[in-house]
């Protein structure tokens, strides 16, 4: 399953807001420095979908605020 995510970093509250099944806005506490925001995003998605962090891959947008993420083995 692929999801397009708009990331808002340096927020007070960590959350996911789904606009549709394949689009969401992720509010993260971390700053986008040394991949910390990407790591926080993967952790947040793994908790939401109940999969391991290894099953979540950022396909595109590693250095952008709009990312395409693939979630593997989603039941």
One Martini backbone bead per residue (centre of mass of N, CA, C, O) as a GRO file, in nm:
protein
   75
    1UNK     BB    1   0.096   0.036   0.024
    2UNK     BB    2   0.040   0.371  -0.074
    3UNK     BB    3   0.154   0.694   0.061
    4UNK     BB    4   0.080   1.035   0.089
    5UNK     BB    5   0.294   1.271   0.269
    6UNK     BB    6   0.259   1.549   0.478
    7UNK     BB    7   0.511   1.726   0.648
    8UNK     BB    8   0.512   1.853   0.991
    9UNK     BB    9   0.742   2.010   1.167
   10UNK     BB   10   0.774   2.125   1.485
   11UNK     BB   11   0.554   2.008   1.677
   12UNK     BB   12   0.372   1.953   1.969
   13UNK     BB   13   0.201   1.733   1.815
   14UNK     BB   14   0.155   1.396   1.744
   15UNK     BB   15   0.019   1.316   1.409
   16UNK     BB   16  -0.255   1.179   1.209
   17UNK     BB   17  -0.415   1.297   0.897
   18UNK     BB   18  -0.673   1.175   0.708
   19UNK     BB   19  -0.800   1.242   0.382
   20UNK     BB   20  -0.740   0.948   0.289
   21UNK     BB   21  -0.621   0.638   0.223
   22UNK     BB   22  -0.352   0.789   0.053
   23UNK     BB   23  -0.374   1.053   0.247
   24UNK     BB   24  -0.157   1.263   0.461
   25UNK     BB   25  -0.090   1.423   0.777
   26UNK     BB   26   0.220   1.487   0.949
   27UNK     BB   27   0.289   1.543   1.289
   28UNK     BB   28   0.605   1.652   1.415
   29UNK     BB   29   0.860   1.709   1.654
   30UNK     BB   30   1.082   1.693   1.468
   31UNK     BB   31   1.350   1.778   1.295
   32UNK     BB   32   1.501   1.795   0.966
   33UNK     BB   33   1.763   1.626   1.106
   34UNK     BB   34   1.934   1.353   1.025
   35UNK     BB   35   1.645   1.187   0.990
   36UNK     BB   36   1.444   1.225   1.236
   37UNK     BB   37   1.169   1.263   1.096
   38UNK     BB   38   1.168   0.994   0.943
   39UNK     BB   39   1.182   0.813   1.195
   40UNK     BB   40   0.922   0.919   1.326
   41UNK     BB   41   0.733   0.844   1.094
   42UNK     BB   42   0.782   0.539   1.096
   43UNK     BB   43   0.690   0.495   1.390
   44UNK     BB   44   0.402   0.607   1.359
   45UNK     BB   45   0.312   0.409   1.132
   46UNK     BB   46   0.366   0.142   1.284
   47UNK     BB   47   0.155   0.191   1.505
   48UNK     BB   48  -0.097   0.236   1.330
   49UNK     BB   49  -0.060  -0.048   1.147
   50UNK     BB   50   0.098  -0.287   1.297
   51UNK     BB   51   0.405  -0.267   1.215
   52UNK     BB   52   0.713  -0.270   1.127
   53UNK     BB   53   0.972  -0.064   1.038
   54UNK     BB   54   1.074  -0.250   0.797
   55UNK     BB   55   0.776  -0.225   0.643
   56UNK     BB   56   0.878   0.077   0.601
   57UNK     BB   57   0.902   0.288   0.305
   58UNK     BB   58   1.079   0.544   0.158
   59UNK     BB   59   1.061   0.628  -0.174
   60UNK     BB   60   0.999   0.946  -0.157
   61UNK     BB   61   1.119   1.242   0.000
   62UNK     BB   62   1.365   1.256   0.205
   63UNK     BB   63   1.402   1.599   0.156
   64UNK     BB   64   1.091   1.632   0.193
   65UNK     BB   65   0.748   1.713   0.282
   66UNK     BB   66   0.687   1.509   0.045
   67UNK     BB   67   0.582   1.169   0.069
   68UNK     BB   68   0.648   0.829  -0.025
   69UNK     BB   69   0.488   0.542   0.115
   70UNK     BB   70   0.556   0.198   0.196
   71UNK     BB   71   0.348  -0.081   0.296
   72UNK     BB   72   0.416  -0.386   0.414
   73UNK     BB   73   0.227  -0.649   0.509
   74UNK     BB   74  -0.077  -0.566   0.490
   75UNK     BB   75  -0.388  -0.687   0.636
   0.00000   0.00000   0.00000
